[in-house]
Amino acid sequence: MENIKHTCIQFLKKFISTERKDEPLLEIRLNKKNIFHNISVLKHHAPLWRIAPVVKSNAYGHGIVPIVTMLEEHTEVAFVCVDSYLEVRKLRDADIQIPILVLGPATPTTIFSCVYKKVAFTISTFKDLQALVDAKSQIHIHIEFDTGMHRRGFHTDELEQVVMLLEKSSLVVEGIFSHFVCSEKNNTITKKQIRDWNELLLAWEQRRSLPKYYHIANSYGFLYADTIRANVGRAGLALYGLTQKPLITTAVFSFFTKVVQIQSVRKGEYIGYGPQFKATKTMQVATIPVGYYEGLDRRLFKKGVVYIHGHKCQLLGIMSMNLAVCDVSSIECTIGDPVEIVSPLSAKENSIISMARISKTIPYDIVTHFNQDIKRVVVDF
């Protein structure tokens, strides 16, 4: 049934135009050159590894379909990592045939319902493994082991039981993996995880041959490549250019809109809900069609900025759901002028990294909240 549905969707797409006829006021740009550069940076640290880009959560807010469409072209990509079967369907419905690993939990019912080729599922509990064994399933799987995260996965001392079950099964063990706790800042914990992981692989080899893929590293884990037994590394933050020293990458994401209104605000008047902002002088302000629904974080109140014609413009008042206001008193500005909401340059105050610092959170929190319906455009310069 699922195959028939997929075929029908692809057939209809040939006859129904999905090209937008309107003029969107918002545009997210994804830099192909930068994403390929970031893969080269990772390969420099781990020349013998292939890359498994992590594209879960709408490719960290970037847009899963355009990002994976780019990644399909790169020969160093082994497979992409998604969170759910829903994301698998989204990629296959877009006619993207790249190999996929589902990292997130999936029930045996969901796994049995999978009709797509080149899809592997993560197995991390005996309950799910036993269900697949009992069903004589031939699905492709990656076995997850817990080397310190204590979130998901078999304990390393459960290896013998896992292998015994696998020997009774028809499952295709495509990979085994684990996950670092804090490779970006804690050498002691990371080095212990590496020792435990390497020992796990040795113990696995004494019972059966290593699978096609074995992996533990996240983005900062690539810095430890020369001490890790692996042939693949999973890259999320680094892929999108959101890592910093000692793993310097280049941001892929930028976000633009246009000025939709300009007005004067007198001294003593208020701007926005609350009201929380009172003008201390007569000001010229511009309204832009971006609010917290589109992903402009409310924590940027009194601290966030946008750029117009290269000039920094302070955000004023609390962000509305779909609108924000900025100070343009000191610049020439007219309706329709372009506005840079998010810069790809990490040093600027409106970069993802700067927004995270201002909001006292992490880059993941900022970037994953940009609305998936905003138009994405791939650029290559």
Secondary structure, 3 states (H helix, E strand, C coil): CHHHHHHHHHHHHCCCCCCCCCCCCCEEEEEHHHHHHHHHHHHHHCCCCEEEEECHHHHHCCCHHHHHHHHCCCCCECCEEECCHHHHHHHHHCCCCCCEEECCCCCHHHHHHCCCCCEEEEECCHHHHHHHHHCCCCCEEEEEEECCCCCCCEEHHHHHHHHHHHHCCCCEEEEEECCCCCCCCCHHHHHHHHHHHHHHHHHHHCCCCCCCEEECCCCHHHHHHHHCCCCEEEECCCCCCCCCCCCCCCCCEEEEEECCEEEEECCCCEECECCCEECCCCEEEEEECCCCCCCCCHHHCCCCEEEECCEEEEEECECCCCCEEEECCCCCCCCCCEEEEEECCCCCCCEHHHHHHHCCCCHHHHHCCCCCCCCEEEECC
